[in-house]
Amino acid sequence: MKTRSLKILGCALIMIGLVMFLSNLSSSLWLEEKEISSATEELKILPDMSLAEFGKVNNISNPTLKEIFGLTSPSDLEKKFDEFGMTEEQVKNKLTRSTALQEEYESKNWLKIPLKFGLWFIFMSYIFIMIRKKKITPVNRKWYYLFSFTLFGILLGSDPGPMGTVKDAVVLFGTTGAIFPPRLIAMSLLLGTVVLANKFICSWGCQAGTLQDALFRLNRNESDNKGIVKQYKPPFILTNTIRVGTFIFLILGTVLWGIDILEPIDPFKIFKPAALGITGFLFVVSLFFLSLFIYRPWCHFFCPFGLVGWFLEKTSIYKIKVNYDKCIACGACEEACPSTVMQAILRQEGNTVPDCFSCATCMNSCPVDAISFEKGKRQKPDSSKFKKLSSS
């Protein structure tokens, strides 16, 4: 047992190292994203200065001047700065937002983004069909996760990623007051997959999520229903409290201090290791190593998209459901489930259901085929159905 445990730990470290090494090689194939710096220098405003002179002195382009001051013709550039009735603070705020949006646009690889979204759609559609047909097995599940983080992470990079659509939107708005429309579109599309099928982008498309899941499955037996080295299921009230607190601190950090508190420890940077500092490197490696023992620790404890997705998954059209006419209340599904969610889905005893990542482990473990991935509201079982199971 000790030898097997050491083998698992060694394989995990090798996998993490390979991901970082291959991601570093792959990133050279893409145009690297530029670092965003939305800070605006103090503006130089002189008496009787024309708008054209103001732009020249402060290195502001004419299109930007047009956007800030609402110019309607080239002759407006000859008007005096004072004629526009704007204070220096108002101009600076507008310039900060305009500059931030321009830098956001220039930082994106507009070839990779639509390519990634297209491949996400194809891959998740395939997985959706496989789950509906109950063809996800302990063996092919691992291969699907490997394929997912290799394609969407190692080959296509850290950006875009589901978390960034929420986190970066909060940070950009909190620090500059700007809203980047393409990011809102991306966020809407990804959250739409959560509504369609229970947390589907997190489950099967997110490069950081699927890497965590692959590492977790590395430490599972052949039936994928139990850890080889002991695995733990932290209570949802603990994980979600920390996740809500993290989201609140993210907002406060941007508004009060103008910083992104998650940026130094962003786990998506495992696919862009050159951007990791010492602290980030140690945190990210530790986080993914922890994934051997706790199911998707970043998703449950910290991820802003995971939190928003948890609220939205209550409206998911397709979800894990139990047929209580078939169910024999053996508890195999909740035992095999990587987290505490299957217990909540199976028993329907409380109002709060933890995150379900549609991994289909519960479907594999059910001996009477009572679990499916279907449309509709979950039914409640008879109050006495799990009485014996609860007392055991």
Contacts in CASP RR format, 6 or more apart in sequence:
PFRMAT RR
TARGET T0000
AUTHOR 0000-0000-0000
METHOD contacts of the structure
MODEL  1
MKTRSLKILGCALIMIGLVMFLSNLSSSLWLEEKEISSATEELKILPDMS
LAEFGKVNNISNPTLKEIFGLTSPSDLEKKFDEFGMTEEQVKNKLTRSTA
LQEEYESKNWLKIPLKFGLWFIFMSYIFIMIRKKKITPVNRKWYYLFSFT
LFGILLGSDPGPMGTVKDAVVLFGTTGAIFPPRLIAMSLLLGTVVLANKF
ICSWGCQAGTLQDALFRLNRNESDNKGIVKQYKPPFILTNTIRVGTFIFL
ILGTVLWGIDILEPIDPFKIFKPAALGITGFLFVVSLFFLSLFIYRPWCH
FFCPFGLVGWFLEKTSIYKIKVNYDKCIACGACEEACPSTVMQAILRQEG
NTVPDCFSCATCMNSCPVDAISFEKGKRQKPDSSKFKKLSSS
4 228 0 8 1.000
5 228 0 8 1.000
5 229 0 8 1.000
8 218 0 8 1.000
8 219 0 8 1.000
8 228 0 8 1.000
8 229 0 8 1.000
8 292 0 8 1.000
9 229 0 8 1.000
9 292 0 8 1.000
11 218 0 8 1.000
12 215 0 8 1.000
12 218 0 8 1.000
12 219 0 8 1.000
12 288 0 8 1.000
12 289 0 8 1.000
12 292 0 8 1.000
13 289 0 8 1.000
15 214 0 8 1.000
15 215 0 8 1.000
15 218 0 8 1.000
16 215 0 8 1.000
16 270 0 8 1.000
16 285 0 8 1.000
16 288 0 8 1.000
16 289 0 8 1.000
19 149 0 8 1.000
19 154 0 8 1.000
19 211 0 8 1.000
19 270 0 8 1.000
19 271 0 8 1.000
20 270 0 8 1.000
20 273 0 8 1.000
22 154 0 8 1.000
23 153 0 8 1.000
23 154 0 8 1.000
23 157 0 8 1.000
23 158 0 8 1.000
23 270 0 8 1.000
23 271 0 8 1.000
23 272 0 8 1.000
23 273 0 8 1.000
24 273 0 8 1.000
24 274 0 8 1.000
26 154 0 8 1.000
26 155 0 8 1.000
26 157 0 8 1.000
27 157 0 8 1.000
27 271 0 8 1.000
27 272 0 8 1.000
27 274 0 8 1.000
30 109 0 8 1.000
30 112 0 8 1.000
30 157 0 8 1.000
31 109 0 8 1.000
33 107 0 8 1.000
33 108 0 8 1.000
33 109 0 8 1.000
33 159 0 8 1.000
34 103 0 8 1.000
34 106 0 8 1.000
34 107 0 8 1.000
35 107 0 8 1.000
36 100 0 8 1.000
36 103 0 8 1.000
36 104 0 8 1.000
36 107 0 8 1.000
37 103 0 8 1.000
38 96 0 8 1.000
38 99 0 8 1.000
38 100 0 8 1.000
38 103 0 8 1.000
38 172 0 8 1.000
38 175 0 8 1.000
38 176 0 8 1.000
38 178 0 8 1.000
39 96 0 8 1.000
40 92 0 8 1.000
40 95 0 8 1.000
40 96 0 8 1.000
40 99 0 8 1.000
41 58 0 8 1.000
43 54 0 8 1.000
43 58 0 8 1.000
43 88 0 8 1.000
43 91 0 8 1.000
43 92 0 8 1.000
43 95 0 8 1.000
44 54 0 8 1.000
44 57 0 8 1.000
44 58 0 8 1.000
45 54 0 8 1.000
45 81 0 8 1.000
45 88 0 8 1.000
46 53 0 8 1.000
46 57 0 8 1.000
48 80 0 8 1.000
49 57 0 8 1.000
49 80 0 8 1.000
49 81 0 8 1.000
50 77 0 8 1.000
50 78 0 8 1.000
50 79 0 8 1.000
50 80 0 8 1.000
50 81 0 8 1.000
51 65 0 8 1.000
51 69 0 8 1.000
51 71 0 8 1.000
51 76 0 8 1.000
51 77 0 8 1.000
51 78 0 8 1.000
51 79 0 8 1.000
51 80 0 8 1.000
51 81 0 8 1.000
51 84 0 8 1.000
52 77 0 8 1.000
52 78 0 8 1.000
54 60 0 8 1.000
54 65 0 8 1.000
54 81 0 8 1.000
55 61 0 8 1.000
55 62 0 8 1.000
55 65 0 8 1.000
60 68 0 8 1.000
60 95 0 8 1.000
62 77 0 8 1.000
64 95 0 8 1.000
64 98 0 8 1.000
64 99 0 8 1.000
64 102 0 8 1.000
65 71 0 8 1.000
65 77 0 8 1.000
67 94 0 8 1.000
67 98 0 8 1.000
68 91 0 8 1.000
68 94 0 8 1.000
68 95 0 8 1.000
68 98 0 8 1.000
69 76 0 8 1.000
69 84 0 8 1.000
69 86 0 8 1.000
70 76 0 8 1.000
71 77 0 8 1.000
93 177 0 8 1.000
96 176 0 8 1.000
96 177 0 8 1.000
96 178 0 8 1.000
97 176 0 8 1.000
97 177 0 8 1.000
97 178 0 8 1.000
98 178 0 8 1.000
100 172 0 8 1.000
100 175 0 8 1.000
100 176 0 8 1.000
100 177 0 8 1.000
100 178 0 8 1.000
101 178 0 8 1.000
101 180 0 8 1.000
104 172 0 8 1.000
104 178 0 8 1.000
104 180 0 8 1.000
104 183 0 8 1.000
105 180 0 8 1.000
105 182 0 8 1.000
108 159 0 8 1.000
108 182 0 8 1.000
109 159 0 8 1.000
112 156 0 8 1.000
112 157 0 8 1.000
113 160 0 8 1.000
113 182 0 8 1.000
113 186 0 8 1.000
115 156 0 8 1.000
116 152 0 8 1.000
116 156 0 8 1.000
116 160 0 8 1.000
117 160 0 8 1.000
117 186 0 8 1.000
117 189 0 8 1.000
119 151 0 8 1.000
119 152 0 8 1.000
119 156 0 8 1.000
120 152 0 8 1.000
120 201 0 8 1.000
120 205 0 8 1.000
123 147 0 8 1.000
123 148 0 8 1.000
123 151 0 8 1.000
123 204 0 8 1.000
123 205 0 8 1.000
124 193 0 8 1.000
124 200 0 8 1.000
124 201 0 8 1.000
124 204 0 8 1.000
124 205 0 8 1.000
127 136 0 8 1.000
127 144 0 8 1.000
127 200 0 8 1.000
127 204 0 8 1.000
128 197 0 8 1.000
128 200 0 8 1.000
128 318 0 8 1.000
130 136 0 8 1.000
130 140 0 8 1.000
131 358 0 8 1.000
131 360 0 8 1.000
131 363 0 8 1.000
131 373 0 8 1.000
132 318 0 8 1.000
132 373 0 8 1.000
134 360 0 8 1.000
134 363 0 8 1.000
134 369 0 8 1.000
134 372 0 8 1.000
134 373 0 8 1.000
136 144 0 8 1.000
136 359 0 8 1.000
136 360 0 8 1.000
136 363 0 8 1.000
136 364 0 8 1.000
137 364 0 8 1.000
138 220 0 8 1.000
138 222 0 8 1.000
138 223 0 8 1.000
138 224 0 8 1.000
138 364 0 8 1.000
141 217 0 8 1.000
141 224 0 8 1.000
141 359 0 8 1.000
141 360 0 8 1.000
141 361 0 8 1.000
142 214 0 8 1.000
142 217 0 8 1.000
142 218 0 8 1.000
144 204 0 8 1.000
145 210 0 8 1.000
145 211 0 8 1.000
145 213 0 8 1.000
145 214 0 8 1.000
145 217 0 8 1.000
146 214 0 8 1.000
148 204 0 8 1.000
148 205 0 8 1.000
148 207 0 8 1.000
148 210 0 8 1.000
149 207 0 8 1.000
149 208 0 8 1.000
149 209 0 8 1.000
149 210 0 8 1.000
149 211 0 8 1.000
149 214 0 8 1.000
152 205 0 8 1.000
152 206 0 8 1.000
152 207 0 8 1.000
152 210 0 8 1.000
153 207 0 8 1.000
153 211 0 8 1.000
153 271 0 8 1.000
154 271 0 8 1.000
156 207 0 8 1.000
157 207 0 8 1.000
157 271 0 8 1.000
157 272 0 8 1.000
158 207 0 8 1.000
158 266 0 8 1.000
158 268 0 8 1.000
158 269 0 8 1.000
158 270 0 8 1.000
158 271 0 8 1.000
158 272 0 8 1.000
158 275 0 8 1.000
159 268 0 8 1.000
159 272 0 8 1.000
160 186 0 8 1.000
161 206 0 8 1.000
161 207 0 8 1.000
161 208 0 8 1.000
161 268 0 8 1.000
162 190 0 8 1.000
162 201 0 8 1.000
162 202 0 8 1.000
162 205 0 8 1.000
162 206 0 8 1.000
162 305 0 8 1.000
162 306 0 8 1.000
163 206 0 8 1.000
163 208 0 8 1.000
163 266 0 8 1.000
163 268 0 8 1.000
163 303 0 8 1.000
163 304 0 8 1.000
163 305 0 8 1.000
163 306 0 8 1.000
164 183 0 8 1.000
164 268 0 8 1.000
164 304 0 8 1.000
164 305 0 8 1.000
165 183 0 8 1.000
165 186 0 8 1.000
165 187 0 8 1.000
165 190 0 8 1.000
165 305 0 8 1.000
166 187 0 8 1.000
166 304 0 8 1.000
166 305 0 8 1.000
166 308 0 8 1.000
167 250 0 8 1.000
167 260 0 8 1.000
167 262 0 8 1.000
167 304 0 8 1.000
167 305 0 8 1.000
168 180 0 8 1.000
168 183 0 8 1.000
169 179 0 8 1.000
169 180 0 8 1.000
169 183 0 8 1.000
169 184 0 8 1.000
169 187 0 8 1.000
170 250 0 8 1.000
170 251 0 8 1.000
170 254 0 8 1.000
170 304 0 8 1.000
171 250 0 8 1.000
171 254 0 8 1.000
171 260 0 8 1.000
171 263 0 8 1.000
172 178 0 8 1.000
172 179 0 8 1.000
172 180 0 8 1.000
172 183 0 8 1.000
173 179 0 8 1.000
173 254 0 8 1.000
174 251 0 8 1.000
174 254 0 8 1.000
174 255 0 8 1.000
174 258 0 8 1.000
175 254 0 8 1.000
175 258 0 8 1.000
175 259 0 8 1.000
175 260 0 8 1.000
190 201 0 8 1.000
190 305 0 8 1.000
191 308 0 8 1.000
191 309 0 8 1.000
191 312 0 8 1.000
192 312 0 8 1.000
193 200 0 8 1.000
193 201 0 8 1.000
194 200 0 8 1.000
194 201 0 8 1.000
194 202 0 8 1.000
194 309 0 8 1.000
194 312 0 8 1.000
194 313 0 8 1.000
194 316 0 8 1.000
195 312 0 8 1.000
195 313 0 8 1.000
195 315 0 8 1.000
195 316 0 8 1.000
195 317 0 8 1.000
196 316 0 8 1.000
196 317 0 8 1.000
196 318 0 8 1.000
197 316 0 8 1.000
197 317 0 8 1.000
197 318 0 8 1.000
197 319 0 8 1.000
197 358 0 8 1.000
197 373 0 8 1.000
198 313 0 8 1.000
198 316 0 8 1.000
198 318 0 8 1.000
198 319 0 8 1.000
198 320 0 8 1.000
198 356 0 8 1.000
198 357 0 8 1.000
198 358 0 8 1.000
199 306 0 8 1.000
199 309 0 8 1.000
199 310 0 8 1.000
199 313 0 8 1.000
199 316 0 8 1.000
199 355 0 8 1.000
199 356 0 8 1.000
199 357 0 8 1.000
199 358 0 8 1.000
200 358 0 8 1.000
202 209 0 8 1.000
202 299 0 8 1.000
202 305 0 8 1.000
202 306 0 8 1.000
202 309 0 8 1.000
202 355 0 8 1.000
202 357 0 8 1.000
203 357 0 8 1.000
203 358 0 8 1.000
203 359 0 8 1.000
204 210 0 8 1.000
204 358 0 8 1.000
207 268 0 8 1.000
207 271 0 8 1.000
208 267 0 8 1.000
208 268 0 8 1.000
208 270 0 8 1.000
208 271 0 8 1.000
208 298 0 8 1.000
209 296 0 8 1.000
209 298 0 8 1.000
209 299 0 8 1.000
211 270 0 8 1.000
211 288 0 8 1.000
211 291 0 8 1.000
212 288 0 8 1.000
212 291 0 8 1.000
212 295 0 8 1.000
212 296 0 8 1.000
212 297 0 8 1.000
212 298 0 8 1.000
212 299 0 8 1.000
213 291 0 8 1.000
213 295 0 8 1.000
213 296 0 8 1.000
213 357 0 8 1.000
213 359 0 8 1.000
215 288 0 8 1.000
215 289 0 8 1.000
215 291 0 8 1.000
215 292 0 8 1.000
216 231 0 8 1.000
216 291 0 8 1.000
216 292 0 8 1.000
216 294 0 8 1.000
216 295 0 8 1.000
216 296 0 8 1.000
216 338 0 8 1.000
217 224 0 8 1.000
218 292 0 8 1.000
219 227 0 8 1.000
219 228 0 8 1.000
219 229 0 8 1.000
219 231 0 8 1.000
219 292 0 8 1.000
219 293 0 8 1.000
220 226 0 8 1.000
220 227 0 8 1.000
220 228 0 8 1.000
220 231 0 8 1.000
221 227 0 8 1.000
221 228 0 8 1.000
223 336 0 8 1.000
223 364 0 8 1.000
223 365 0 8 1.000
224 336 0 8 1.000
224 361 0 8 1.000
224 364 0 8 1.000
225 332 0 8 1.000
225 335 0 8 1.000
225 336 0 8 1.000
225 361 0 8 1.000
225 364 0 8 1.000
225 365 0 8 1.000
226 335 0 8 1.000
226 336 0 8 1.000
229 292 0 8 1.000
229 293 0 8 1.000
230 293 0 8 1.000
231 292 0 8 1.000
231 293 0 8 1.000
231 294 0 8 1.000
231 295 0 8 1.000
231 338 0 8 1.000
232 293 0 8 1.000
232 294 0 8 1.000
233 294 0 8 1.000
233 295 0 8 1.000
233 338 0 8 1.000
233 339 0 8 1.000
233 340 0 8 1.000
234 294 0 8 1.000
234 300 0 8 1.000
235 340 0 8 1.000
236 339 0 8 1.000
236 340 0 8 1.000
236 341 0 8 1.000
236 344 0 8 1.000
236 352 0 8 1.000
236 354 0 8 1.000
236 355 0 8 1.000
239 300 0 8 1.000
239 301 0 8 1.000
239 354 0 8 1.000
240 300 0 8 1.000
240 307 0 8 1.000
240 310 0 8 1.000
240 354 0 8 1.000
242 301 0 8 1.000
242 302 0 8 1.000
243 300 0 8 1.000
243 301 0 8 1.000
243 302 0 8 1.000
243 303 0 8 1.000
243 306 0 8 1.000
243 307 0 8 1.000
244 307 0 8 1.000
246 262 0 8 1.000
246 301 0 8 1.000
246 302 0 8 1.000
246 304 0 8 1.000
247 304 0 8 1.000
247 307 0 8 1.000
249 261 0 8 1.000
250 260 0 8 1.000
250 261 0 8 1.000
250 262 0 8 1.000
250 304 0 8 1.000
253 259 0 8 1.000
253 260 0 8 1.000
253 261 0 8 1.000
254 260 0 8 1.000
262 302 0 8 1.000
262 304 0 8 1.000
264 277 0 8 1.000
264 279 0 8 1.000
264 280 0 8 1.000
264 283 0 8 1.000
265 279 0 8 1.000
265 280 0 8 1.000
265 283 0 8 1.000
265 284 0 8 1.000
265 287 0 8 1.000
266 284 0 8 1.000
267 284 0 8 1.000
267 287 0 8 1.000
267 288 0 8 1.000
267 298 0 8 1.000
269 275 0 8 1.000
269 276 0 8 1.000
269 280 0 8 1.000
269 284 0 8 1.000
270 276 0 8 1.000
270 284 0 8 1.000
270 288 0 8 1.000
273 281 0 8 1.000
276 284 0 8 1.000
287 297 0 8 1.000
287 298 0 8 1.000
290 297 0 8 1.000
291 297 0 8 1.000
294 300 0 8 1.000
295 338 0 8 1.000
295 339 0 8 1.000
296 338 0 8 1.000
296 339 0 8 1.000
296 357 0 8 1.000
299 306 0 8 1.000
299 355 0 8 1.000
299 357 0 8 1.000
300 339 0 8 1.000
300 355 0 8 1.000
306 355 0 8 1.000
309 355 0 8 1.000
310 354 0 8 1.000
310 355 0 8 1.000
313 319 0 8 1.000
313 355 0 8 1.000
313 356 0 8 1.000
314 353 0 8 1.000
317 375 0 8 1.000
317 376 0 8 1.000
318 373 0 8 1.000
318 374 0 8 1.000
318 375 0 8 1.000
319 356 0 8 1.000
319 358 0 8 1.000
319 373 0 8 1.000
319 374 0 8 1.000
319 376 0 8 1.000
319 378 0 8 1.000
320 342 0 8 1.000
320 345 0 8 1.000
320 356 0 8 1.000
320 358 0 8 1.000
320 362 0 8 1.000
320 363 0 8 1.000
320 371 0 8 1.000
320 372 0 8 1.000
320 373 0 8 1.000
321 345 0 8 1.000
321 371 0 8 1.000
321 372 0 8 1.000
321 373 0 8 1.000
321 374 0 8 1.000
321 376 0 8 1.000
321 378 0 8 1.000
321 379 0 8 1.000
322 333 0 8 1.000
322 345 0 8 1.000
322 346 0 8 1.000
322 370 0 8 1.000
322 371 0 8 1.000
322 378 0 8 1.000
322 379 0 8 1.000
322 381 0 8 1.000
323 370 0 8 1.000
323 371 0 8 1.000
323 372 0 8 1.000
324 370 0 8 1.000
324 379 0 8 1.000
324 381 0 8 1.000
324 382 0 8 1.000
324 385 0 8 1.000
326 368 0 8 1.000
326 369 0 8 1.000
326 370 0 8 1.000
327 346 0 8 1.000
327 366 0 8 1.000
327 368 0 8 1.000
327 370 0 8 1.000
327 381 0 8 1.000
327 385 0 8 1.000
328 367 0 8 1.000
328 368 0 8 1.000
328 370 0 8 1.000
329 385 0 8 1.000
329 386 0 8 1.000
329 388 0 8 1.000
329 389 0 8 1.000
330 367 0 8 1.000
330 389 0 8 1.000
331 346 0 8 1.000
331 389 0 8 1.000
332 365 0 8 1.000
332 366 0 8 1.000
332 367 0 8 1.000
333 342 0 8 1.000
333 346 0 8 1.000
333 362 0 8 1.000
333 365 0 8 1.000
333 366 0 8 1.000
333 371 0 8 1.000
334 342 0 8 1.000
334 343 0 8 1.000
334 346 0 8 1.000
334 362 0 8 1.000
335 365 0 8 1.000
336 342 0 8 1.000
336 361 0 8 1.000
336 362 0 8 1.000
336 364 0 8 1.000
336 365 0 8 1.000
337 343 0 8 1.000
337 361 0 8 1.000
337 362 0 8 1.000
338 357 0 8 1.000
338 359 0 8 1.000
338 361 0 8 1.000
339 354 0 8 1.000
339 355 0 8 1.000
339 357 0 8 1.000
340 354 0 8 1.000
341 353 0 8 1.000
341 354 0 8 1.000
341 355 0 8 1.000
341 356 0 8 1.000
342 356 0 8 1.000
342 362 0 8 1.000
344 350 0 8 1.000
344 352 0 8 1.000
344 353 0 8 1.000
344 354 0 8 1.000
345 353 0 8 1.000
345 356 0 8 1.000
345 362 0 8 1.000
345 378 0 8 1.000
346 381 0 8 1.000
346 386 0 8 1.000
347 381 0 8 1.000
347 386 0 8 1.000
348 378 0 8 1.000
348 379 0 8 1.000
348 380 0 8 1.000
348 381 0 8 1.000
358 373 0 8 1.000
360 373 0 8 1.000
362 371 0 8 1.000
363 371 0 8 1.000
363 372 0 8 1.000
363 373 0 8 1.000
END
